[in-house]
Amino acid sequence: MNDRANTFFDTDLQIHRLSADPAVRRAARKEFEESRPSAMSAFSMVELKGNYIQSLVLLSRKIGDSDTFSEAFSRVQNSGGRKASLMLAQLVCWLDGPDFELNPWVEAQRVLLTHLDAQIEASWEQFLNSVDVLFDDFKCTRASEPPEIEAGRWVARIPKCQDNNRRCKILSFMRQHTLELERLVEAISAMEPGGKTNELNKITKVARRTLNEKTFRWEGNTCRQVGDLLIGLQSKVGKELVSSNRREHGPMHEPLGYNFREFPIASIRSK
């Protein structure tokens, strides 16, 4: 297969494909159906585990440990914030919406946990199989670690990277893109301060440090801090990268040398 024919999808498109907003969900799924052959960075699996699967695990734990739905919702909101609360609301909507019986709670709890278990178990393979090609240039160790059951409960850990728990080739991958990093630092440094997001500032800091030290400090969670950079660099081999993340990929794609097409989430959302 010619890599240049592949349309890359960012992590956010995967999440939009599962959105509670019908308009967003339809538009994202249409993108996946019509933009073939499709591709995804293996590193997106790490982000999907952190941004989606871990929230499902949190829902399962809080619901399983609560005596009422109101208690479960409060615990989810306090522990997982707005995103996890919306996911719980989406689950109830999918089940029966306002007709879903929350009492007796033991029965509702059982139904909710059954659906969450099924989704956690299936989601990893669903993500992997959602595209035609998975690019794993730097052999990310964290991207090969699916959620697991321990002592009867799901866990979806993303360990910090250390010498004894990773096998990746991120150092050689980053060495191949020195010129791109130089162009990126120059381009972002020339931007007005108001146009720089926290993500762009983190990416610029890591890129500058990598150039100055002539090595990429991968230890800890560095890669997760610069996920958009890694996915952008990987998508260079494809036709384009489709993402709703304009504030980062907009300034980055030209200096890094990949094509970017925005998924216009704001105009698609149901009003």
C-alpha positions in Angstrom: 0.0 0.0 0.0 1.3 3.5 -0.8 1.7 5.3 2.5 1.0 8.6 0.8 -2.6 7.5 0.2 -3.3 7.1 3.9 -5.5 9.7 5.7 -4.4 9.9 9.3 -6.9 10.4 12.1 -5.9 12.1 15.3 -7.0 10.8 18.7 -9.8 13.3 19.0 -11.5 11.9 15.8 -11.8 8.5 17.5 -13.5 10.1 20.5 -15.8 12.2 18.3 -16.8 8.9 16.6 -18.3 7.9 20.0 -19.7 11.3 20.9 -23.1 11.7 22.6 -23.9 14.5 20.1 -25.5 12.8 17.2 -24.4 15.4 14.7 -20.7 15.0 15.7 -21.0 11.3 15.8 -22.4 11.0 12.3 -19.9 13.5 10.9 -16.9 11.7 12.5 -18.1 8.3 11.3 -18.6 9.6 7.8 -15.0 10.8 7.8 -13.8 7.3 8.7 -16.0 5.7 6.0 -15.1 8.1 3.2 -11.4 8.8 3.9 -9.9 5.5 2.9 -7.4 4.1 3.3 -7.3 5.4 6.8 -4.4 5.4 9.3 -3.6 6.1 12.9 -0.5 6.6 15.0 0.0 3.8 17.5 0.6 6.5 20.0 -3.1 7.4 19.8 -3.8 4.1 21.6 -2.0 5.6 24.6 -4.0 8.8 24.4 -7.2 6.8 23.9 -6.5 4.7 27.0 -5.8 7.9 29.0 -8.7 10.0 27.6 -11.4 7.4 27.2 -10.8 3.9 28.6 -9.6 5.2 32.0 -12.8 7.2 32.3 -14.8 4.0 31.6 -12.8 2.2 34.3 -13.5 5.1 36.7 -17.3 4.9 35.9 -17.2 1.1 36.6 -15.5 1.5 40.0 -17.7 4.4 41.2 -20.9 2.8 40.1 -19.9 -0.5 41.6 -19.1 1.1 45.0 -22.2 3.3 45.3 -25.5 2.6 47.0 -27.6 4.9 44.8 -27.4 6.5 41.4 -27.2 10.0 42.9 -24.2 8.9 45.0 -22.6 7.3 41.9 -23.1 10.4 39.9 -21.6 12.7 42.6 -18.6 10.4 43.0 -18.0 10.3 39.2 -18.3 14.1 39.0 -15.9 14.6 41.9 -13.4 12.1 40.7 -13.6 12.4 36.9 -15.0 15.8 36.4 -17.2 17.0 33.5 -15.9 14.5 31.0 -16.7 11.4 33.1 -20.1 12.9 34.1 -21.0 13.3 30.4 -19.9 9.8 29.7 -22.2 8.5 32.4 -25.1 10.6 31.1 -24.3 9.3 27.6 -24.5 5.7 28.8 -27.9 6.3 30.5 -29.1 7.9 27.3 -28.0 5.0 25.2 -29.8 2.5 27.5 -33.2 4.2 27.6 -32.8 7.8 28.3 -35.5 9.2 30.6 -37.2 5.8 30.5 -34.1 4.0 32.1 -35.2 2.8 35.6 -32.8 3.9 38.3 -34.8 2.0 41.0 -34.3 -0.5 42.3 -30.7 0.6 42.2 -29.3 -3.0 42.4 -30.9 -3.8 39.0 -29.9 -0.5 37.4 -26.4 -0.9 38.8 -26.1 -4.4 37.3 -27.2 -3.1 33.8 -24.8 -0.2 33.9 -21.8 -2.4 35.0 -22.6 -5.0 32.3 -22.5 -2.3 29.6 -19.3 -0.8 31.0 -17.5 -4.1 31.2 -18.5 -4.9 27.6 -17.3 -1.5 26.4 -14.0 -1.6 28.3 -13.3 -5.1 27.0 -14.2 -4.3 23.4 -12.9 -0.7 23.1 -9.2 -1.5 22.7 -9.8 -3.8 19.7 -12.4 -1.4 18.3 -9.8 1.4 18.2 -7.2 -0.9 16.7 -9.6 -2.1 14.0 -11.1 1.3 13.2 -8.4 2.1 10.6 -6.8 0.3 7.8 -3.2 0.9 8.9 -1.6 1.4 12.3 1.8 3.3 12.2 4.2 2.3 14.9 7.5 3.9 13.8 8.9 4.2 17.3 7.4 1.0 18.7 5.8 2.6 21.7 5.7 0.2 24.6 2.7 1.9 26.2 0.7 1.5 23.0 0.9 -2.3 23.3 -0.5 -2.5 26.8 -4.3 -3.0 26.7 -6.6 -2.7 29.8 -6.6 -5.8 32.1 -8.6 -7.3 34.9 -6.8 -7.5 38.2 -8.5 -9.0 41.3 -11.9 -8.8 39.5 -11.6 -5.2 38.4 -10.5 -3.4 35.3 -7.3 -1.4 35.3 -5.9 0.7 32.5 -2.6 1.9 33.7 -0.2 4.1 31.7 3.2 3.6 33.6 5.8 6.3 33.5 8.6 5.3 31.2 11.8 4.0 32.7 14.7 1.9 31.5 13.2 -1.3 32.9 9.7 -1.0 31.4 10.1 0.3 27.9 11.4 -1.1 24.6 10.6 1.8 22.2 12.8 3.4 19.5 11.8 7.0 20.3 15.4 8.2 20.4 16.1 7.2 16.8 12.7 8.4 15.7 13.4 11.9 17.1 16.9 12.0 15.7 15.4 11.6 12.2 13.4 14.8 12.6 16.0 17.3 13.8 15.3 19.7 10.9 11.6 19.6 11.6 12.2 20.5 15.2 14.4 23.4 14.3 11.7 24.8 11.9 9.0 24.2 14.6 10.9 26.1 17.3 11.5 29.0 14.9 7.9 29.2 13.8 6.3 28.9 17.3 8.8 31.4 18.7 7.7 33.9 16.1 4.0 33.6 17.0 2.2 36.2 19.1 2.1 35.1 22.8 -1.7 35.1 22.7 -1.8 32.5 20.0 0.3 30.0 21.9 -1.5 27.3 23.8 -0.1 25.6 26.8 0.4 22.5 24.6 2.4 24.5 22.1 4.6 25.9 24.8 5.3 22.4 26.2 6.0 21.2 22.7 8.4 24.1 22.0 10.2 23.6 25.3 10.7 19.9 24.7 11.8 20.5 21.1 14.3 23.2 22.1 15.7 21.0 24.9 16.0 18.1 22.4 18.0 20.2 20.0 20.2 21.7 22.7 21.0 18.4 24.3 21.0 16.4 21.0 18.8 13.8 22.6 15.2 13.3 23.5 14.4 13.0 27.2 11.8 10.3 27.0 11.8 9.4 30.8 8.6 9.8 32.7 5.6 11.0 30.7 7.4 13.3 28.2 5.8 11.6 25.2 2.3 12.2 26.6 3.1 15.8 27.1 3.9 16.2 23.4 1.5 13.7 21.9 0.4 16.2 19.1 4.0 16.6 18.1 4.6 12.8 17.8 1.4 12.2 15.9 2.1 15.1 13.6 5.6 13.8 12.8 4.2 10.3 12.1 1.5 11.6 9.8 4.2 13.1 7.5 4.2 9.9 5.5 0.5 10.1 4.8 -1.8 12.2 2.7 -3.1 14.4 5.5 -4.0 14.5 9.2 -7.6 15.1 10.1 -8.2 16.6 13.5 -10.4 19.1 15.3 -7.3 20.3 17.2 -6.7 23.4 15.1 -5.0 25.4 17.8 -2.0 23.0 17.9 -1.9 21.4 14.4 -2.7 24.7 12.7 0.7 26.3 13.7 2.6 23.0 13.6 1.8 21.3 10.3 3.8 23.6 8.0 7.1 23.6 9.9 6.8 19.9 10.6 5.9 19.1 7.0 2.5 17.4 7.2 -0.8 18.3 5.7 -3.6 19.2 8.1 -7.3 19.2 7.5 -9.6 20.5 10.2 -12.6 18.6 11.4 -14.9 21.6 12.1 -16.3 20.5 15.4 -17.7 23.9 16.4 -19.9 24.2 13.3 -21.0 20.5 13.5 -22.2 20.4 17.1 -25.9 20.4 17.6 -27.2 23.9 18.5 
